[in-house]
Amino acid sequence: MSIPGLGYVSQGTLALLIPIVAIIGAFASGMFSVYQKVRRQREMLQLYHAERMAAIEKGIELPPLPADLFNEQSWGCTGRRDPTRRRYSGILTLFVGVAITGALWQTGHDNSFWWGLVIVAVGLGQIVIRYLERRDWAANRPVAPPSGTGSGNSTYPGGN
């Protein structure tokens, strides 16, 4: 097989390069996400520092630092996920697993279709975790102050 820029590459060499490139890409994407997180934190701290220095130069009283400034969840990196996202990804993974299981069952002459059930189990696990989190949240939910309209507080997921 001739690849532009590489010349002739045997099929065995190409088959060996695919997992190597995939592993390197996975590590590179992880390192890039860590780099982005650190850069975002540094920029946020520089903004707070510049604000405080400007206030000192003008003789204005320093604004208090936010209470969650050093909390990682305030950076938008490790905060709670959107509760509907886990349900969505669970249903999507479940259907992908069912499709892969069906395709392997129809095309394979051995018992390889059982591997598709692993993906089905991951999807079902995500859905179950979503409903357990919702039930746990409902049990530990803070009491909402009474509203004058009687419609409840719409800031809580699932209604009042």
DSSP file (Angstrom, degrees, kcal/mol; ACC not computed):
  #  RESIDUE AA STRUCTURE BP1 BP2  ACC     N-H-->O    O-->H-N    N-H-->O    O-->H-N    TCO  KAPPA ALPHA  PHI   PSI    X-CA   Y-CA   Z-CA
    1    1 A M              0   0    0      0, 0.0     8,-3.3     0, 0.0     2,-0.6   0.000 360.0 360.0 360.0 132.9    0.0    0.0    0.0
    2    2 A S  E     -A    8   0A   0      6,-0.2     6,-0.2     3,-0.0     8,-0.0  -0.876 360.0-170.2-103.9 123.9    1.4    3.4   -1.0
    3    3 A I  E >>  -A    7   0A   0      4,-3.2     4,-2.6    -2,-0.6     3,-1.7  -0.945  32.1-108.9-113.3 129.6    0.7    6.3    1.4
    4    4 A P  T 34 S+     0   0    0      0, 0.0    -2,-0.0     0, 0.0     4,-0.0  -0.346 105.1  12.4 -59.2 130.0    1.6    9.8    0.3
    5    5 A G  T 34 S+     0   0    0     -2,-0.1    -3,-0.0     1,-0.1     0, 0.0   0.048 128.5  57.2  92.7 -25.7    4.6   11.1    2.2
    6    6 A L  T <4 S-     0   0    0     -3,-1.7     2,-0.2     1,-0.3    -1,-0.1   0.637  88.2-152.5-108.3 -21.1    5.5    7.6    3.6
    7    7 A G  E  <  +A    3   0A   0     -4,-2.6    -4,-3.2     2,-0.1     2,-0.4  -0.599  60.1   3.1  82.9-145.9    5.9    5.6    0.4
    8    8 A Y  E     -A    2   0A   0     -6,-0.2     2,-0.4    -2,-0.2    -6,-0.2  -0.646  67.3-179.0 -81.5 128.2    5.2    1.9    0.4
    9    9 A V        -     0   0    0     -8,-3.3    -2,-0.1    -2,-0.4    -3,-0.0  -0.996  24.0-126.5-127.8 129.1    3.9    0.6    3.8
   10   10 A S     >  -     0   0    0     -2,-0.4     4,-2.1     1,-0.1     5,-0.2  -0.304  22.6-115.9 -71.6 159.7    3.2   -3.1    4.4
   11   11 A Q  H  > S+     0   0    0      1,-0.2     4,-2.2     2,-0.2     5,-0.1   0.850 115.3  54.0 -65.3 -35.2   -0.2   -4.1    5.7
   12   12 A G  H  > S+     0   0    0      2,-0.2     4,-1.5     1,-0.2    -1,-0.2   0.894 108.4  48.7 -66.7 -40.2    1.4   -5.5    8.9
   13   13 A T  H  > S+     0   0    0      2,-0.2     4,-1.9     1,-0.2    -2,-0.2   0.906 111.8  49.4 -66.0 -40.9    3.2   -2.2    9.6
   14   14 A L  H  X S+     0   0    0     -4,-2.1     4,-1.5     1,-0.2    -2,-0.2   0.893 108.7  52.8 -64.6 -40.0    0.0   -0.3    9.1
   15   15 A A  H  < S+     0   0    0     -4,-2.2    -1,-0.2     1,-0.2    -2,-0.2   0.818 111.1  48.0 -65.3 -29.8   -1.9   -2.6   11.4
   16   16 A L  H  X S+     0   0    0     -4,-1.5     4,-1.0     1,-0.2    -1,-0.2   0.817 107.9  54.9 -78.0 -32.2    0.8   -2.0   14.0
   17   17 A L  H  X S+     0   0    0     -4,-1.9     4,-2.7     1,-0.2     5,-0.3   0.815  94.5  68.9 -72.3 -30.1    0.7    1.8   13.6
   18   18 A I  H  X S+     0   0    0     -4,-1.5     4,-2.0     1,-0.2    -1,-0.2   0.939 103.7  39.4 -59.8 -52.6   -3.1    2.1   14.2
   19   19 A P  H  > S+     0   0    0      0, 0.0     4,-2.5     0, 0.0    -1,-0.2   0.858 114.7  55.1 -67.5 -30.9   -3.1    1.2   18.0
   20   20 A I  H  X S+     0   0    0     -4,-1.0     4,-2.4     2,-0.2    -2,-0.2   0.942 110.2  44.9 -64.5 -46.0    0.2    3.2   18.5
   21   21 A V  H  X S+     0   0    0     -4,-2.7     4,-2.4     1,-0.2    -1,-0.2   0.882 112.7  52.5 -64.5 -38.1   -1.4    6.3   17.1
   22   22 A A  H  X S+     0   0    0     -4,-2.0     4,-2.1    -5,-0.3    -2,-0.2   0.915 110.8  46.3 -64.6 -43.1   -4.6    5.8   19.1
   23   23 A I  H  X S+     0   0    0     -4,-2.5     4,-2.2     2,-0.2     5,-0.2   0.923 113.5  48.3 -66.6 -43.9   -2.7    5.4   22.4
   24   24 A I  H  X S+     0   0    0     -4,-2.4     4,-2.4     1,-0.2    -2,-0.2   0.905 111.7  50.9 -63.1 -40.4   -0.6    8.5   21.7
   25   25 A G  H  X S+     0   0    0     -4,-2.4     4,-2.3     2,-0.2    -1,-0.2   0.884 108.4  51.9 -63.9 -38.9   -3.7   10.5   20.8
   26   26 A A  H  X S+     0   0    0     -4,-2.1     4,-1.9     2,-0.2    -2,-0.2   0.932 112.6  44.6 -64.7 -45.0   -5.4    9.4   24.0
   27   27 A F  H  X S+     0   0    0     -4,-2.2     4,-2.4     1,-0.2    -2,-0.2   0.896 112.5  52.6 -65.3 -38.9   -2.5   10.6   26.1
   28   28 A A  H  X S+     0   0    0     -4,-2.4     4,-2.3     1,-0.2    -2,-0.2   0.898 108.4  49.6 -65.4 -39.8   -2.2   13.8   24.2
   29   29 A S  H  X S+     0   0    0     -4,-2.3     4,-2.0     2,-0.2    -1,-0.2   0.885 111.5  49.7 -68.0 -36.4   -5.9   14.7   24.6
   30   30 A G  H  X S+     0   0    0     -4,-1.9     4,-1.9     2,-0.2    -2,-0.2   0.917 112.0  47.2 -65.0 -42.9   -5.6   14.0   28.4
   31   31 A M  H  X S+     0   0    0     -4,-2.4     4,-2.3     1,-0.2    -2,-0.2   0.876 110.4  53.3 -66.5 -36.3   -2.5   16.2   28.6
   32   32 A F  H  X S+     0   0    0     -4,-2.3     4,-2.5     2,-0.2    -1,-0.2   0.895 107.4  50.6 -65.7 -39.8   -4.2   18.9   26.6
   33   33 A S  H  X S+     0   0    0     -4,-2.0     4,-2.0     2,-0.2    -1,-0.2   0.886 110.8  48.8 -67.1 -36.9   -7.2   18.9   29.0
   34   34 A V  H  X S+     0   0    0     -4,-1.9     4,-2.3     2,-0.2     5,-0.2   0.913 111.0  51.0 -66.0 -41.5   -5.0   19.3   32.0
   35   35 A Y  H  X S+     0   0    0     -4,-2.3     4,-2.5     1,-0.2    -2,-0.2   0.917 109.7  49.7 -60.3 -44.3   -3.1   22.1   30.3
   36   36 A Q  H  X S+     0   0    0     -4,-2.5     4,-2.4     1,-0.2    -1,-0.2   0.888 110.0  51.2 -63.5 -39.1   -6.4   23.9   29.5
   37   37 A K  H  X S+     0   0    0     -4,-2.0     4,-2.2     2,-0.2    -2,-0.2   0.930 112.3  45.4 -63.8 -45.9   -7.5   23.5   33.2
   38   38 A V  H  X S+     0   0    0     -4,-2.3     4,-2.5     2,-0.2    -2,-0.2   0.904 113.0  50.7 -65.6 -41.1   -4.3   25.0   34.5
   39   39 A R  H  X S+     0   0    0     -4,-2.5     4,-2.4    -5,-0.2    -1,-0.2   0.907 110.1  49.8 -62.8 -41.7   -4.3   27.8   32.0
   40   40 A R  H  X S+     0   0    0     -4,-2.4     4,-2.0     2,-0.2    -2,-0.2   0.899 111.8  48.4 -64.0 -41.5   -7.9   28.7   32.9
   41   41 A Q  H  X S+     0   0    0     -4,-2.2     4,-2.4     2,-0.2    -2,-0.2   0.919 111.7  49.6 -63.9 -44.0   -7.0   28.7   36.6
   42   42 A R  H  X S+     0   0    0     -4,-2.5     4,-2.2     1,-0.2    -2,-0.2   0.909 111.0  49.1 -63.0 -42.7   -4.0   30.9   36.0
   43   43 A E  H  X S+     0   0    0     -4,-2.4     4,-2.0     2,-0.2    -1,-0.2   0.891 110.7  50.6 -64.0 -39.4   -6.0   33.4   34.0
   44   44 A M  H  X S+     0   0    0     -4,-2.0     4,-2.1     1,-0.2    -2,-0.2   0.917 111.3  47.6 -65.7 -43.1   -8.7   33.6   36.6
   45   45 A L  H  X S+     0   0    0     -4,-2.4     4,-2.3     1,-0.2    -1,-0.2   0.878 110.2  52.9 -66.0 -36.6   -6.2   34.3   39.4
   46   46 A Q  H  X S+     0   0    0     -4,-2.2     4,-2.6     2,-0.2    -1,-0.2   0.880 107.9  51.6 -65.2 -37.1   -4.5   36.9   37.2
   47   47 A L  H  X S+     0   0    0     -4,-2.0     4,-2.2     2,-0.2    -2,-0.2   0.923 111.1  46.6 -64.8 -44.0   -7.8   38.7   36.7
   48   48 A Y  H  X S+     0   0    0     -4,-2.1     4,-2.3     2,-0.2    -2,-0.2   0.900 113.2  50.0 -63.8 -39.7   -8.5   38.7   40.5
   49   49 A H  H  X S+     0   0    0     -4,-2.3     4,-2.6     2,-0.2    -2,-0.2   0.927 110.7  48.4 -65.2 -44.6   -5.0   40.0   41.1
   50   50 A A  H  X S+     0   0    0     -4,-2.6     4,-2.3     1,-0.2    -1,-0.2   0.892 111.4  51.1 -63.2 -38.9   -5.3   42.8   38.6
   51   51 A E  H  X S+     0   0    0     -4,-2.2     4,-1.9     1,-0.2    -1,-0.2   0.920 112.1  45.8 -63.6 -43.8   -8.7   43.8   40.0
   52   52 A R  H  X S+     0   0    0     -4,-2.3     4,-2.1     2,-0.2    -2,-0.2   0.890 112.2  50.7 -68.7 -38.8   -7.2   44.0   43.5
   53   53 A M  H  X S+     0   0    0     -4,-2.6     4,-2.4     2,-0.2    -2,-0.2   0.897 109.9  50.5 -66.3 -38.8   -4.2   45.9   42.4
   54   54 A A  H  X S+     0   0    0     -4,-2.3     4,-1.8     1,-0.2     6,-0.2   0.890 110.1  50.3 -64.7 -38.8   -6.3   48.4   40.6
   55   55 A A  H  X>S+     0   0    0     -4,-1.9     5,-2.0     2,-0.2     4,-0.6   0.889 110.7  49.3 -66.5 -38.6   -8.5   48.9   43.7
   56   56 A I  H ><5S+     0   0    0     -4,-2.1     3,-0.7     1,-0.2    -2,-0.2   0.918 110.7  50.3 -66.0 -43.1   -5.3   49.4   45.8
   57   57 A E  H 3<5S+     0   0    0     -4,-2.4    -2,-0.2     1,-0.2    -1,-0.2   0.856 113.6  44.8 -64.3 -35.6   -4.0   52.0   43.4
   58   58 A K  H 3<5S-     0   0    0     -4,-1.8    -1,-0.2    -5,-0.2    -2,-0.2   0.535 112.2-118.9 -86.2  -6.4   -7.2   54.0   43.3
   59   59 A G  T <<5 +     0   0    0     -3,-0.7     2,-0.2    -4,-0.6    -3,-0.2   0.666  63.0 147.9  77.6  16.3   -7.6   53.8   47.1
   60   60 A I      < -     0   0    0     -5,-2.0    -1,-0.3    -6,-0.2     2,-0.1  -0.571  59.2 -95.9 -83.2 147.8  -10.9   51.9   46.8
   61   61 A E        -     0   0    0     -2,-0.2    -1,-0.1     1,-0.1    -5,-0.0  -0.405  48.4-105.6 -62.5 136.3  -11.7   49.4   49.5
   62   62 A L        -     0   0    0     -2,-0.1    -1,-0.1     1,-0.1   -10,-0.1  -0.416  30.1-124.5 -66.8 130.8  -10.7   45.9   48.4
   63   63 A P        -     0   0    0      0, 0.0    -1,-0.1     0, 0.0     2,-0.0  -0.512  35.0-102.7 -71.1 145.6  -13.6   43.7   47.3
   64   64 A P        -     0   0    0      0, 0.0     3,-0.1     0, 0.0     0, 0.0  -0.370  36.2-107.8 -68.6 147.8  -13.6   40.4   49.3
   65   65 A L        -     0   0    0      1,-0.1    -3,-0.0    -3,-0.1     4,-0.0  -0.474  42.9 -96.3 -70.1 145.0  -12.4   37.3   47.5
   66   66 A P    >   -     0   0    0      0, 0.0     3,-1.5     0, 0.0     4,-0.2  -0.338  28.3-126.6 -61.2 145.0  -15.1   34.9   46.5
   67   67 A A  T 3  S+     0   0    0      1,-0.3     3,-0.4     2,-0.1    -2,-0.1   0.825 108.3  45.6 -64.3 -31.9  -15.5   32.1   49.1
   68   68 A D  T >  S+     0   0    0      1,-0.2     3,-1.0     2,-0.1     6,-0.3   0.078  75.7 115.7-101.2  25.0  -15.2   29.4   46.4
   69   69 A L  T <  S+     0   0    0     -3,-1.5    -1,-0.2     1,-0.3    -2,-0.1   0.886  84.8  37.1 -61.1 -40.0  -12.1   30.9   44.7
   70   70 A F  T 3  S+     0   0    0     -3,-0.4     2,-0.5    -4,-0.2    -1,-0.3   0.311  93.3 105.9 -97.5   9.0   -9.9   28.0   45.6
   71   71 A N    X   -     0   0    0     -3,-1.0     3,-1.5     1,-0.1     4,-0.4  -0.785  68.5-141.9 -87.6 127.3  -12.6   25.4   45.2
   72   72 A E  G > >S+     0   0    0     -2,-0.5     3,-1.4     1,-0.3     5,-0.9   0.799  97.1  65.0 -61.4 -29.0  -12.0   23.4   42.0
   73   73 A Q  G > 5S+     0   0    0      1,-0.3     3,-1.1     5,-0.2    -1,-0.3   0.781  92.2  62.8 -67.4 -23.8  -15.7   23.2   41.2
   74   74 A S  G < 5S+     0   0    0     -3,-1.5    -1,-0.3    -6,-0.3    -2,-0.2   0.655  92.6  65.3 -74.5 -13.0  -15.8   27.0   40.8
   75   75 A W  G < 5S-     0   0    0     -3,-1.4    -1,-0.2    -4,-0.4    -2,-0.2   0.556 110.1-118.4 -84.1  -7.5  -13.5   26.7   37.8
   76   76 A G  T < 5S+     0   0    0     -3,-1.1    -3,-0.1    -4,-0.3    -2,-0.1   0.687  88.9 101.9  80.0  16.9  -16.0   24.8   35.8
   77   77 A C  S   <S+     0   0    0     -5,-0.9    -4,-0.1   -40,-0.0    -5,-0.1   0.855  91.1  13.5-101.2 -45.8  -13.7   21.8   35.5
   78   78 A T  S    S+     0   0    0     -6,-0.6    -5,-0.2     3,-0.0     3,-0.1   0.088  90.6 131.1-123.4  23.4  -15.0   19.2   38.0
   79   79 A G  S    S-     0   0    0     -6,-0.2     2,-0.1    -7,-0.2    -5,-0.1  -0.106  70.8 -68.9 -69.5 174.4  -18.4   20.6   38.9
   80   80 A R        -     0   0    0      1,-0.1    -1,-0.2    -7,-0.0     2,-0.1  -0.373  55.3-120.5 -64.7 141.3  -21.5   18.5   39.0
   81   81 A R        -     0   0    0      1,-0.1    -1,-0.1    -3,-0.1    -3,-0.0  -0.381  37.1 -84.2 -78.2 160.5  -22.6   17.4   35.6
   82   82 A D    >>  -     0   0    0      1,-0.2     3,-1.3    -2,-0.1     4,-0.9  -0.492  39.6-133.7 -61.8 128.3  -26.0   18.3   34.2
   83   83 A P  H 3> S+     0   0    0      0, 0.0     4,-0.9     0, 0.0     3,-0.2   0.803 103.7  53.7 -62.1 -28.1  -28.4   15.7   35.6
   84   84 A T  H 3> S+     0   0    0      1,-0.2     4,-2.5     2,-0.2     5,-0.2   0.733  96.1  69.2 -76.8 -19.4  -30.0   15.1   32.2
   85   85 A R  H <> S+     0   0    0     -3,-1.3     4,-2.9     1,-0.2     5,-0.2   0.896  97.0  50.0 -66.7 -39.8  -26.6   14.4   30.5
   86   86 A R  H  X S+     0   0    0     -4,-0.9     4,-2.2    -3,-0.2    -1,-0.2   0.902 112.3  48.0 -66.0 -38.9  -26.1   11.1   32.4
   87   87 A R  H  X S+     0   0    0     -4,-0.9     4,-2.5     2,-0.2     5,-0.2   0.932 113.4  48.0 -65.6 -43.9  -29.5    9.9   31.4
   88   88 A Y  H  X S+     0   0    0     -4,-2.5     4,-2.5     1,-0.2    -2,-0.2   0.937 114.1  45.1 -61.2 -48.4  -28.9   10.9   27.8
   89   89 A S  H  X S+     0   0    0     -4,-2.9     4,-2.6     1,-0.2    -1,-0.2   0.854 112.4  53.5 -67.7 -32.0  -25.5    9.3   27.6
   90   90 A G  H  X S+     0   0    0     -4,-2.2     4,-2.3    -5,-0.2    -2,-0.2   0.929 111.2  44.1 -65.8 -45.0  -26.9    6.2   29.3
   91   91 A I  H  X S+     0   0    0     -4,-2.5     4,-2.3     2,-0.2    -2,-0.2   0.908 114.7  50.0 -66.2 -41.3  -29.7    5.8   26.8
   92   92 A L  H  X S+     0   0    0     -4,-2.5     4,-2.3    -5,-0.2    -2,-0.2   0.937 112.7  46.1 -62.2 -46.5  -27.4    6.5   23.9
   93   93 A T  H  X S+     0   0    0     -4,-2.6     4,-2.5     1,-0.2    30,-0.2   0.882 110.5  54.7 -63.6 -38.0  -24.8    3.9   25.1
   94   94 A L  H  X S+     0   0    0     -4,-2.3     4,-2.2     2,-0.2    -1,-0.2   0.935 110.6  44.3 -60.5 -47.4  -27.6    1.4   25.7
   95   95 A F  H  X S+     0   0    0     -4,-2.3     4,-2.4     2,-0.2    -2,-0.2   0.867 112.0  52.3 -69.2 -35.5  -28.9    1.7   22.1
   96   96 A V  H  X S+     0   0    0     -4,-2.3     4,-2.7     2,-0.2    -1,-0.2   0.923 110.6  49.4 -63.1 -42.5  -25.3    1.5   20.7
   97   97 A G  H  X S+     0   0    0     -4,-2.5     4,-2.6    22,-0.3    23,-0.2   0.902 110.8  48.7 -62.7 -41.5  -24.8   -1.7   22.7
   98   98 A V  H  X S+     0   0    0     -4,-2.2     4,-2.6     2,-0.2    -1,-0.2   0.914 112.4  49.1 -64.4 -41.8  -28.0   -3.2   21.5
   99   99 A A  H  X S+     0   0    0     -4,-2.4     4,-2.5     2,-0.2    -2,-0.2   0.921 113.2  46.0 -64.2 -43.4  -27.1   -2.3   17.9
  100  100 A I  H  X S+     0   0    0     -4,-2.7     4,-2.6     2,-0.2     5,-0.2   0.906 112.6  50.8 -66.4 -40.6  -23.6   -3.8   18.2
  101  101 A T  H  X S+     0   0    0     -4,-2.6     4,-2.0    15,-0.3    -2,-0.2   0.928 112.4  46.8 -61.9 -44.5  -25.0   -6.9   19.9
  102  102 A G  H  X S+     0   0    0     -4,-2.6     4,-2.1     2,-0.2    -2,-0.2   0.903 112.8  49.2 -63.9 -41.2  -27.5   -7.4   17.1
  103  103 A A  H  X S+     0   0    0     -4,-2.5     4,-2.2     1,-0.2     5,-0.3   0.919 112.9  46.1 -66.6 -42.4  -24.9   -6.8   14.4
  104  104 A L  H  X S+     0   0    0     -4,-2.6     4,-2.2     1,-0.2     9,-0.3   0.852 111.8  52.7 -67.8 -32.9  -22.5   -9.3   15.9
  105  105 A W  H  < S+     0   0    0     -4,-2.0    -1,-0.2    -5,-0.2    -2,-0.2   0.884 113.6  42.8 -69.2 -38.1  -25.2  -11.8   16.4
  106  106 A Q  H  < S+     0   0    0     -4,-2.1    -2,-0.2    -5,-0.2    -1,-0.2   0.851 124.5  33.3 -76.8 -34.6  -26.3  -11.6   12.8
  107  107 A T  H  < S+     0   0    0     -4,-2.2     2,-0.2    -5,-0.2    -2,-0.2   0.764 103.0  80.2 -95.9 -26.1  -22.8  -11.6   11.2
  108  108 A G     <  -     0   0    0     -4,-2.2     5,-0.0    -5,-0.3    -4,-0.0  -0.562  54.0-162.0 -88.0 146.1  -20.8  -13.8   13.6
  109  109 A H  S    S+     0   0    0     -2,-0.2     2,-0.1     3,-0.0    -1,-0.1   0.453  78.3  52.8-100.4  -3.3  -20.9  -17.6   13.5
  110  110 A D  S    S-     0   0    0      0, 0.0     3,-0.5     0, 0.0    -2,-0.1  -0.376 107.9 -81.0-113.6-163.5  -19.5  -17.9   17.0
  111  111 A N  S >  S+     0   0    0      1,-0.2     3,-1.0    -2,-0.1     4,-0.2  -0.097  84.1 120.4 -94.3  35.9  -20.5  -16.4   20.4
  112  112 A S  G >   +     0   0    0      1,-0.2     3,-1.5    -8,-0.2     4,-0.3   0.679  55.6  79.1 -73.8 -15.7  -18.9  -13.0   19.8
  113  113 A F  G >  S+     0   0    0     -3,-0.5     3,-1.2    -9,-0.3     4,-0.5   0.716  75.5  75.4 -67.2 -17.9  -22.2  -11.2   20.1
  114  114 A W  G X  S+     0   0    0     -3,-1.0     3,-1.1     1,-0.3     4,-0.4   0.795  82.7  68.0 -63.0 -26.8  -21.9  -11.5   23.9
  115  115 A W  G X> S+     0   0    0     -3,-1.5     3,-1.0     1,-0.3     4,-0.7   0.792  89.9  63.2 -65.2 -26.4  -19.3   -8.7   23.9
  116  116 A G  H <> S+     0   0    0     -3,-1.2     4,-1.6    -4,-0.3     3,-0.4   0.778  90.7  66.7 -66.1 -25.7  -22.0   -6.2   22.8
  117  117 A L  H <> S+     0   0    0     -3,-1.1     4,-2.3    -4,-0.5    -1,-0.2   0.729  88.8  66.1 -69.7 -20.1  -23.8   -6.8   26.1
  118  118 A V  H <> S+     0   0    0     -3,-1.0     4,-1.8    -4,-0.4    -1,-0.2   0.924 103.5  45.5 -63.0 -43.2  -20.8   -5.2   27.9
  119  119 A I  H  X S+     0   0    0     -4,-0.7     4,-2.1    -3,-0.4   -22,-0.3   0.879 110.5  53.8 -67.7 -37.9  -21.8   -1.9   26.2
  120  120 A V  H  X S+     0   0    0     -4,-1.6     4,-2.5   -23,-0.2    -1,-0.2   0.907 107.5  51.4 -60.8 -41.9  -25.4   -2.5   27.1
  121  121 A A  H  X S+     0   0    0     -4,-2.3     4,-2.3     1,-0.2    -2,-0.2   0.875 107.4  52.3 -65.1 -37.5  -24.4   -3.0   30.7
  122  122 A V  H  X S+     0   0    0     -4,-1.8     4,-2.1     2,-0.2    -1,-0.2   0.933 111.0  47.6 -63.3 -45.0  -22.5    0.3   30.7
  123  123 A G  H  X S+     0   0    0     -4,-2.1     4,-1.9   -30,-0.2    -2,-0.2   0.918 112.8  47.7 -62.5 -44.4  -25.6    2.1   29.3
  124  124 A L  H  X S+     0   0    0     -4,-2.5     4,-2.6     1,-0.2    -1,-0.2   0.881 109.7  54.4 -64.2 -37.0  -27.9    0.5   31.9
  125  125 A G  H  X S+     0   0    0     -4,-2.3     4,-2.6     1,-0.2    -2,-0.2   0.901 107.3  49.9 -63.0 -41.1  -25.4    1.4   34.6
  126  126 A Q  H  X S+     0   0    0     -4,-2.1     4,-1.9     2,-0.2    -1,-0.2   0.895 111.9  48.0 -64.8 -39.3  -25.4    5.1   33.6
  127  127 A I  H  X S+     0   0    0     -4,-1.9     4,-1.9     2,-0.2    -2,-0.2   0.926 112.7  48.0 -66.7 -44.1  -29.2    5.2   33.6
  128  128 A V  H  X S+     0   0    0     -4,-2.6     4,-2.4     1,-0.2    -2,-0.2   0.911 110.6  51.6 -63.2 -42.6  -29.4    3.4   37.1
  129  129 A I  H  X S+     0   0    0     -4,-2.6     4,-2.7     1,-0.2    -1,-0.2   0.900 107.5  54.1 -61.2 -40.3  -26.8    5.8   38.5
  130  130 A R  H  X S+     0   0    0     -4,-1.9     4,-2.1     1,-0.2    -1,-0.2   0.923 111.4  43.7 -59.9 -45.4  -28.8    8.8   37.2
  131  131 A Y  H  X S+     0   0    0     -4,-1.9     4,-2.1     2,-0.2    -1,-0.2   0.845 113.0  51.3 -73.2 -31.9  -32.0    7.6   39.0
  132  132 A L  H  X S+     0   0    0     -4,-2.4     4,-2.5     2,-0.2    -2,-0.2   0.900 110.6  49.4 -68.3 -39.3  -30.1    6.7   42.2
  133  133 A E  H  X S+     0   0    0     -4,-2.7     4,-2.7     2,-0.2    -2,-0.2   0.911 111.1  49.9 -63.5 -41.2  -28.6   10.2   42.2
  134  134 A R  H  X S+     0   0    0     -4,-2.1     4,-2.3    -5,-0.2    -2,-0.2   0.912 112.0  47.1 -63.7 -42.0  -32.0   11.8   41.7
  135  135 A R  H  X S+     0   0    0     -4,-2.1     4,-1.7     2,-0.2    -2,-0.2   0.904 113.6  48.2 -66.5 -40.5  -33.5    9.8   44.5
  136  136 A D  H  X S+     0   0    0     -4,-2.5     4,-1.6     2,-0.2    -2,-0.2   0.892 111.7  50.3 -65.9 -39.6  -30.6   10.6   46.8
  137  137 A W  H  < S+     0   0    0     -4,-2.7     4,-0.2     1,-0.2    -2,-0.2   0.904 108.8  51.8 -65.1 -41.0  -30.9   14.3   45.9
  138  138 A A  H >< S+     0   0    0     -4,-2.3     3,-0.6     1,-0.2    -1,-0.2   0.854 109.4  50.3 -65.2 -33.8  -34.6   14.3   46.6
  139  139 A A  H 3< S+     0   0    0     -4,-1.7    -1,-0.2     1,-0.2    -2,-0.2   0.841 119.7  35.4 -72.9 -32.4  -34.0   12.8   50.1
  140  140 A N  T 3< S+     0   0    0     -4,-1.6    -1,-0.2    -5,-0.1    -2,-0.2   0.145  86.5 138.9-106.3  18.2  -31.4   15.4   51.0
  141  141 A R    <   -     0   0    0     -3,-0.6     2,-0.1    -4,-0.2    -3,-0.1  -0.386  56.3-115.5 -68.3 135.9  -33.0   18.3   49.2
  142  142 A P        -     0   0    0      0, 0.0     2,-0.4     0, 0.0    -1,-0.1  -0.389  35.5-101.2 -68.7 151.2  -32.9   21.6   51.1
  143  143 A V        -     0   0    0     -2,-0.1     0, 0.0     1,-0.1     0, 0.0  -0.595  36.7-134.8 -76.1 125.7  -36.2   23.0   52.1
  144  144 A A        -     0   0    0     -2,-0.4     3,-0.1    16,-0.2    -1,-0.1  -0.573  22.5-108.7 -80.6 141.8  -37.3   25.8   49.6
  145  145 A P        -     0   0    0      0, 0.0    -1,-0.1     0, 0.0     2,-0.1  -0.427  44.4 -97.0 -66.5 145.4  -38.7   29.0   51.1
  146  146 A P        -     0   0    0      0, 0.0     2,-0.3     0, 0.0    -3,-0.0  -0.373  39.9-143.5 -65.4 140.2  -42.4   29.4   50.5
  147  147 A S        -     0   0    0      1,-0.1     3,-0.5    -3,-0.1     5,-0.1  -0.713  14.4-127.0-104.0 156.9  -43.2   31.5   47.5
  148  148 A G  S    S+     0   0    0     -2,-0.3    -1,-0.1     1,-0.2     0, 0.0   0.696 104.6  58.8 -75.4 -19.2  -46.1   33.9   47.2
  149  149 A T  S    S-     0   0    0      3,-0.1    -1,-0.2     1,-0.0     0, 0.0   0.692  96.7-133.2 -85.7 -18.3  -47.4   32.4   43.9
  150  150 A G  S    S+     0   0    0     -3,-0.5    -2,-0.1     1,-0.0     3,-0.1   0.499  78.3 109.6  80.1   2.6  -47.9   28.9   45.3
  151  151 A S  S    S-     0   0    0      1,-0.2     9,-0.2     9,-0.0    -3,-0.1   0.512  77.7-126.4 -89.9  -4.3  -46.2   27.4   42.3
  152  152 A G        -     0   0    0     -5,-0.1     2,-0.6     7,-0.1    -1,-0.2  -0.214  39.2 -52.2  86.6 178.1  -43.1   26.3   44.2
  153  153 A N    >   -     0   0    0      7,-0.2     3,-0.9     1,-0.1    -9,-0.1  -0.843  41.9-163.6 -97.3 118.8  -39.5   27.0   43.5
  154  154 A S  T 3  S+     0   0    0     -2,-0.6     5,-0.2     1,-0.2    -1,-0.1   0.433  74.9  84.7 -83.8   2.5  -38.5   26.1   39.9
  155  155 A T  T 3  S+     0   0    0      2,-0.1    -1,-0.2     3,-0.1     5,-0.1   0.668  75.3  82.0 -78.2 -14.1  -34.8   26.2   40.6
  156  156 A Y  S X  S-     0   0    0     -3,-0.9     3,-1.3     3,-0.2     2,-0.1  -0.737  92.4-109.5 -90.2 136.9  -34.9   22.6   41.9
  157  157 A P  T 3  S+     0   0    0      0, 0.0    -2,-0.1     0, 0.0    -1,-0.1  -0.374 102.0  25.6 -63.0 139.3  -34.8   19.9   39.2
  158  158 A G  T 3  S-     0   0    0     -4,-0.1     2,-0.3     2,-0.1    -3,-0.1   0.611 123.6 -75.4  86.2  11.2  -38.1   18.1   38.9
  159  159 A G    <         0   0    0     -3,-1.3    -3,-0.2    -5,-0.2    -7,-0.1  -0.707 360.0 360.0 105.7-155.7  -40.3   20.9   40.1
  160  160 A N              0   0    0     -2,-0.3   -16,-0.2    -9,-0.2    -7,-0.2   0.504 360.0 360.0 -56.2 360.0  -40.9   22.3   43.6
